[in-house]
C-alpha cells in the first residue's frame, strides 16, 4: 500500500521472487544528506530559518542574543 510504504525495500527481500517490485513514486522527495541540512529544511518550512541563521551568526561572533 503506497499510503504506508516507507520505500525501504524490506518487503521485497521477505517475499517470493518477483512477488513484489519497487517503483519510483511521483511525489518522492529525496531526504536531506545530513542532520544539519534536515534541520535547516525544517526551519525553512516553519518560517524560522532567518532567526536560526541570525542566532548562529551571533553565536560565532560571540555576541549575546
Residue pairs with C-beta under 8 A, 6 or more apart in sequence:
2 25
7 22
7 25
7 28
9 22
11 20
12 20
12 21
12 22
31 38
32 38
32 40
32 41
40 49
40 52
43 49
43 52
55 65
58 64
58 65
